[in-house]
Amino acid sequence: MFYCKNMLSRLIQKSSKIVPTFIKRKIAFKYIAGEKLRDAIDVSRNLNKIGVCTTIDTLGEFESEPTNYITNRQKSEDALMEISKANLDSNLSVKLTNYGLGVDNNICYSHISHLLRYAEDKNIFIWLDMENSPFTCDTINIYKRIRDNGFLNVGIAFQACLLRTQKDIETLSEYKPIVRLCKGVYKELALKEMNINIAYNSEIEIEKNYIRLMNLLFNLGCYVGIATHHDGLIFESKEIIRKRGLVSGVHYEFQMLNGVKENLRNRLINEGHRVLVYVPYGEKWDGYTSRRMQENPDIAKHVFKVFFYSLFNWKKFLN
Ligand SMILES: Cc1cc2nc3c(=O)[nH]c(=O)nc-3n(C[C@H](O)[C@H](O)[C@H](O)COP(=O)(O)OP(=O)(O)OC[C@H]3O[C@@H](n4cnc5c(N)ncnc54)[C@H](O)[C@@H]3O)c2cc1C
C-alpha cells in the first residue's frame, strides 16, 4: 500500500513535466490572476467589491542574479504604486529568495527594507512568505532585523508542518509578530529521503500542530492570518475565536488562495469574518505551477481533479 502511494506520488510529480503548456496554462489561470500587474489589480478590485481584501504576489523565487533583485523590487514597487493609486484594500506578499535570500542576506535586507519604506509611505502592509526549510532561519533573521530597525508594516508566515515552528514562534514572542499560519506547501521530500525528519509525517499531526500553534499565537497576543481551506481547521478556528471572544480584523482574519473554495470564502464573509485572498500574477506562472506540482503531490492532485472535471465539462474548459 505504502509503495503504491509512493509510486502514485512520483508519477504525479514527474507528470508535471509532460503536461502540455496550454493545459497547464488553463489550469494555472484558475489560481493565478494573469501575466500582468493589471490582472492582479482587476482581480483585487473585484474581490474588494464583495468585501474581500487581497495580497498580491509577483511570481518568482530562488533568484541568484543581482540585477534581477533590482528588477524584482521594481515590480513590487509598481504593485505598491498601483494598489495605492486604485485605493485598494490590498497588500503585498513577497518571497525573500527573489531578493537574494540565502545568496547574500545583506543585499536581501537592503532590498526588503527599501521596499518596506516605500510601502510605509503608502500605508501598505507586506507579508513575508515562508519558503522551504533551507530558508527558514534566514527568513526569521531578516524579519528580526526588519523589526529591530523599527518597521511595523510587516507580517511573517509560519508552517504548521515543521517540527521547529513552535520554537520559532516563541523566539519571536517579544516582537508580538503578525503571523500568517499555514500548513506549509513544501513537503521537504529530499530531506525525507535522506531520513532527516524535520516535519510532521501525517496530515492529522499537522492539523493538531496547527491548532496548537494558533492557540500559542493568540496566547502571545499576536494577530493571526488563518491561512487554510481545510473545513475541519476552519471549524476548530471558529470555535477558538468564539470561546476567546476574538474580533475579526482586530485579532484574526481568514486567508485563502485565489480560485480555491470560493463558496467557503463567501460563507466566511457572510458570517462577518475578514477574509484575505492571495492573488499571484506574473509571467513565471509555468515554472511556479510545475515546481509546486513537483514539490507537493497534493497540489498535483488538486490540479488533476480540476483537469478531469474540466474534461467532463470540456465546453466550459475551452472557453
Ligand atoms: C493565503 C495563503 C498564503 C500561503 N502562504 C504560504 C507560505 O508562505 N508558505 C507555505 O509554505 N505555504 C503557504 N500557503 C500554502 C499552505 O501552506 C497550504 O499548502 C495550502 O493552503 C493547502 O493547505 P490547506 O490548509 O488549505 O489544507 P488542505 O488539506 O491541503 O486543503 C483543504 C482543501 O482545500 C482545497 N485546496 C487546498 N489547496 C488547494 C490548491 N492549491 N488548489 C486547489 N484546491 C486546494 C482542496 O479542496 C483541499 O481538499 C499559503 C496558503 C494560503 C491560503
The ligand as an SDF file (V2000), in Angstrom:
LIG
                    3D

 53 58  0  0  0  0  0  0  0  0999 V2000
   -3.1140   32.9730    1.8760 C   0  0  0  0  0  0  0  0  0  0  0  0
   -2.1870   31.8200    1.8690 C   0  0  0  0  0  0  0  0  0  0  0  0
   -0.8300   32.0270    1.9350 C   0  0  0  0  0  0  0  0  0  0  0  0
    0.0560   30.9600    1.9680 C   0  0  0  0  0  0  0  0  0  0  0  0
    1.4010   31.1890    2.1460 N   0  0  0  0  0  0  0  0  0  0  0  0
    2.2370   30.1540    2.2950 C   0  0  0  0  0  0  0  0  0  0  0  0
    3.5990   30.3470    2.6230 C   0  0  0  0  0  0  0  0  0  0  0  0
    4.0640   31.4830    2.8200 O   0  0  0  0  0  0  0  0  0  0  0  0
    4.3950   29.2670    2.7390 N   0  0  0  0  0  0  0  0  0  0  0  0
    3.9090   27.9790    2.5680 C   0  0  0  0  0  0  0  0  0  0  0  0
    4.6790   27.0350    2.7050 O   0  0  0  0  0  0  0  0  0  0  0  0
    2.6240   27.7650    2.2470 N   0  0  0  0  0  0  0  0  0  0  0  0
    1.7750   28.8100    2.1090 C   0  0  0  0  0  0  0  0  0  0  0  0
    0.4610   28.5820    1.8160 N   0  0  0  0  0  0  0  0  0  0  0  0
    0.0210   27.2280    1.3820 C   0  0  0  0  0  0  0  0  0  0  0  0
   -0.4280   26.3700    2.5530 C   0  0  0  0  0  0  0  0  0  0  0  0
    0.6920   26.0870    3.3530 O   0  0  0  0  0  0  0  0  0  0  0  0
   -1.0450   25.0510    2.0750 C   0  0  0  0  0  0  0  0  0  0  0  0
   -0.1870   24.3540    1.2610 O   0  0  0  0  0  0  0  0  0  0  0  0
   -2.3480   25.2110    1.3160 C   0  0  0  0  0  0  0  0  0  0  0  0
   -3.1090   26.2710    1.8390 O   0  0  0  0  0  0  0  0  0  0  0  0
   -3.1860   23.9360    1.4180 C   0  0  0  0  0  0  0  0  0  0  0  0
   -3.4260   23.6040    2.7590 O   0  0  0  0  0  0  0  0  0  0  0  0
   -4.8610   23.7430    3.4670 P   0  0  0  0  0  0  0  0  0  0  0  0
   -4.6020   24.2020    4.8550 O   0  0  0  0  0  0  0  0  0  0  0  0
   -5.7480   24.5640    2.6700 O   0  0  0  0  0  0  0  0  0  0  0  0
   -5.3710   22.2640    3.6320 O   0  0  0  0  0  0  0  0  0  0  0  0
   -5.5630   21.0860    2.5800 P   0  0  0  0  0  0  0  0  0  0  0  0
   -5.9940   19.9310    3.4160 O   0  0  0  0  0  0  0  0  0  0  0  0
   -4.3530   20.9150    1.7270 O   0  0  0  0  0  0  0  0  0  0  0  0
   -6.7270   21.5970    1.6690 O   0  0  0  0  0  0  0  0  0  0  0  0
   -8.0740   21.5700    2.0590 C   0  0  0  0  0  0  0  0  0  0  0  0
   -8.9000   21.6090    0.7900 C   0  0  0  0  0  0  0  0  0  0  0  0
   -8.7070   22.8680    0.1350 O   0  0  0  0  0  0  0  0  0  0  0  0
   -8.6080   22.6940   -1.2790 C   0  0  0  0  0  0  0  0  0  0  0  0
   -7.2610   23.1380   -1.7210 N   0  0  0  0  0  0  0  0  0  0  0  0
   -6.2090   23.4310   -0.9330 C   0  0  0  0  0  0  0  0  0  0  0  0
   -5.1600   23.8660   -1.6560 N   0  0  0  0  0  0  0  0  0  0  0  0
   -5.5580   23.8510   -2.9550 C   0  0  0  0  0  0  0  0  0  0  0  0
   -4.9350   24.1910   -4.1960 C   0  0  0  0  0  0  0  0  0  0  0  0
   -3.6810   24.6620   -4.2710 N   0  0  0  0  0  0  0  0  0  0  0  0
   -5.6700   24.0530   -5.3200 N   0  0  0  0  0  0  0  0  0  0  0  0
   -6.9610   23.6020   -5.2930 C   0  0  0  0  0  0  0  0  0  0  0  0
   -7.6000   23.2690   -4.1400 N   0  0  0  0  0  0  0  0  0  0  0  0
   -6.9100   23.3910   -2.9840 C   0  0  0  0  0  0  0  0  0  0  0  0
   -8.8530   21.2310   -1.5470 C   0  0  0  0  0  0  0  0  0  0  0  0
  -10.2360   21.0630   -1.7960 O   0  0  0  0  0  0  0  0  0  0  0  0
   -8.4790   20.5620   -0.2450 C   0  0  0  0  0  0  0  0  0  0  0  0
   -9.1440   19.3420   -0.0440 O   0  0  0  0  0  0  0  0  0  0  0  0
   -0.4450   29.6290    1.8440 C   0  0  0  0  0  0  0  0  0  0  0  0
   -1.8220   29.4100    1.7700 C   0  0  0  0  0  0  0  0  0  0  0  0
   -2.6910   30.4740    1.7970 C   0  0  0  0  0  0  0  0  0  0  0  0
   -4.1560   30.1820    1.7710 C   0  0  0  0  0  0  0  0  0  0  0  0
  1  2  1  0
  2  3  1  0
  2 52  2  0
  3  4  2  0
  4  5  1  0
  4 50  1  0
  5  6  2  0
  6  7  1  0
  6 13  1  0
  7  8  2  0
  7  9  1  0
  9 10  1  0
 10 11  2  0
 10 12  1  0
 12 13  2  0
 13 14  1  0
 14 15  1  0
 14 50  1  0
 15 16  1  0
 16 17  1  0
 16 18  1  0
 18 19  1  0
 18 20  1  0
 20 21  1  0
 20 22  1  0
 22 23  1  0
 23 24  1  0
 24 25  2  0
 24 26  1  0
 24 27  1  0
 27 28  1  0
 28 29  2  0
 28 30  1  0
 28 31  1  0
 31 32  1  0
 32 33  1  0
 33 34  1  0
 33 48  1  0
 34 35  1  0
 35 36  1  0
 35 46  1  0
 36 37  1  0
 36 45  1  0
 37 38  2  0
 38 39  1  0
 39 40  1  0
 39 45  2  0
 40 41  1  0
 40 42  2  0
 42 43  1  0
 43 44  2  0
 44 45  1  0
 46 47  1  0
 46 48  1  0
 48 49  1  0
 50 51  2  0
 51 52  1  0
 52 53  1  0
M  END
$$$$
